[in-house]
Amino acid sequence: MYTIYTAPGTGGFAPETMLEAGNARWKREIIDTEKDEHRSAGYLAINPAAQLPALILPDGQLMTESAAICLFLGDAHRGTGLAPQPGDSSRPLYLRWMIYLSAVIYEADLRCYYSDRYTSDAQGADAVRSCAVDQMNAAFAIIDEHLSRHEWLADKAMSAADIYMAMLASWHPDIAALKQACPRVADVWNKVAKVDFVKKTNDFHKLW
Ligand SMILES: N[C@@H](CCC(=O)N[C@@H](CS)C(=O)NCC(=O)O)C(=O)O
């Protein structure tokens, strides 16, 4: 049994779609960030970074980092077809975009939504936020250009990277502007949103 520490609307979304897709045995432990439960001693003992998601594997190991969890679950439940395997020509693209999404866009989201944590200047948060949105837009534009030549991020078939991208797109502070600037990102997001296990996960997360 997997246990995922999560909350609606958070980065638990992508790992949970992988658990659903893989028909894994799993359960949610909901951590209420509004009540600061992610900073409680109990949760810090699980994830000292005070972030969601965190996953306990059936053998008791802890995993954090949403992209790493998706990569792990994609390999552990490879029957889903959501993780191009070593030897598949799509594997390099898959790894490239998973890391790019997590390292560049997720991080820009954190600078946007927690901007006061990224400056010691009491007046600096607005500038951090606006710069983060510019960086998000530049990164989505790079992805959109890639999607002009590839049907999915990893080329031939939907992968965890497309699901992860849909999650990040849904967090954009101006979704109408994102869809207009990046129509191919919007198309992939639409296709991802129609998949049954994604819909089921979104019933809990309500990202869109
Ligand atoms: N790099 C981490 C980032 C996780 C993260 O920042 N999660 C947010 C929710 S989407 C969180 O825990 N926020 C609470 C806080 O930082 O106070 C990952 O990909 O899992």
The ligand as a Gaussian input file, in Angstrom:
#p B3LYP/6-31G(d) Opt

LIG

0 1
 N        9.848000      20.586000      -5.444000
 C        8.713000      20.143000      -4.677000
 C        7.819000      21.335000      -4.417000
 C        6.648000      20.953000      -3.530000
 C        5.859000      22.170000      -3.056000
 O        6.372000      23.305000      -2.930000
 N        4.585000      21.942000      -2.754000
 C        3.710000      22.996000      -2.297000
 C        2.269000      22.655000      -2.653000
 S        2.012000      22.605000      -4.391000
 C        3.794000      23.096000      -0.793000
 O        4.054000      22.111000      -0.122000
 N        3.525000      24.290000      -0.258000
 C        3.488000      24.540000       1.152000
 C        4.557000      25.518000       1.585000
 O        5.607000      25.620000       0.945000
 O        4.326000      26.185000       2.602000
 C        7.961000      19.038000      -5.435000
 O        7.999000      19.023000      -6.671000
 O        7.347000      18.163000      -4.794000

